[in-house]
Amino acid sequence: MVLARLLMSERKSEEAVTFLRMAIESDPLNGEAHYRLALAYRDLQRAEDAQKEIRIFQDIKRIKDQVKELYRQMNKESTRDDLLDAKND
């Protein structure tokens, strides 16, 4: 990812695409890689590919946000249960 960011900053979007695809291949849920790939595609005038990557990025972000909320709720319930257990002891 670092190399891809560097290449993008140097306006070498075509080269960055290669490294971003590698990042996505190793971690398909890497939202940042999908987002940066969308930017690279936009720079290369590949609007359809850019839109596809933006949609994937948005889906990943939405799902991760949902998981965070579920985790938060679980911890909240766990803490409440612990308090009730302590009160009953």
C-alpha positions in Angstrom: 0.0 0.0 0.0 2.8 2.4 0.8 4.3 2.0 -2.6 0.9 2.5 -4.3 0.4 5.7 -2.3 3.8 6.9 -3.4 3.2 6.1 -7.0 -0.2 7.9 -6.9 1.5 11.0 -5.4 3.9 10.9 -8.3 0.9 10.7 -10.8 1.9 7.1 -11.8 -1.6 5.7 -11.5 -1.1 2.9 -14.0 1.8 1.5 -11.9 -0.1 2.1 -8.7 -3.0 -0.1 -10.0 -0.7 -3.1 -10.1 0.2 -2.8 -6.4 -3.3 -1.9 -5.3 -4.6 -5.0 -7.1 -2.0 -7.1 -5.2 -3.1 -5.5 -1.9 -6.7 -6.4 -2.7 -5.8 -9.9 -3.7 -4.0 -10.5 -0.4 -6.9 -8.8 1.6 -10.2 -8.5 -0.3 -11.7 -6.5 2.6 -9.1 -3.8 2.5 -11.3 -0.8 2.1 -8.5 1.6 1.7 -7.0 -0.4 -1.2 -10.4 -0.4 -3.0 -10.8 3.3 -2.4 -7.3 4.1 -3.7 -7.8 1.8 -6.7 -11.0 3.8 -7.5 -8.9 7.0 -7.4 -6.3 5.5 -9.7 -9.0 4.4 -12.1 -10.5 7.8 -12.0 -7.1 9.3 -12.9 -6.8 6.9 -15.8 -10.3 7.9 -17.1 -11.7 4.4 -16.2 -15.0 5.7 -14.8 -16.8 2.3 -14.8 -14.0 0.6 -12.9 -13.7 3.5 -10.5 -17.5 3.3 -9.7 -17.2 -0.4 -9.1 -14.4 0.0 -6.6 -16.2 2.9 -4.9 -19.2 0.6 -4.4 -17.0 -2.1 -3.0 -15.4 0.4 -0.7 -18.8 1.6 0.5 -20.0 -1.9 1.1 -17.0 -2.8 3.1 -17.3 0.3 5.2 -21.0 -0.2 5.8 -20.4 -3.8 6.9 -17.5 -2.9 9.2 -19.6 -0.2 10.8 -22.3 -2.7 11.4 -19.9 -5.1 13.0 -18.5 -2.4 15.2 -22.0 -1.5 16.4 -22.8 -5.1 17.1 -19.6 -5.5 19.1 -20.4 -2.3 21.0 -23.9 -3.6 21.8 -22.5 -7.0 22.9 -20.0 -5.3 25.2 -22.7 -3.0 26.6 -24.9 -6.0 27.4 -22.0 -8.0 28.8 -21.1 -5.1 31.1 -24.8 -4.8 32.2 -24.9 -8.6 32.9 -21.7 -8.3 34.9 -23.2 -5.5 37.0 -26.4 -7.6 37.6 -24.3 -10.6 38.6 -22.2 -8.5 41.0 -25.4 -7.0 42.5 -26.9 -10.5 43.0 -23.7 -11.8 44.8 
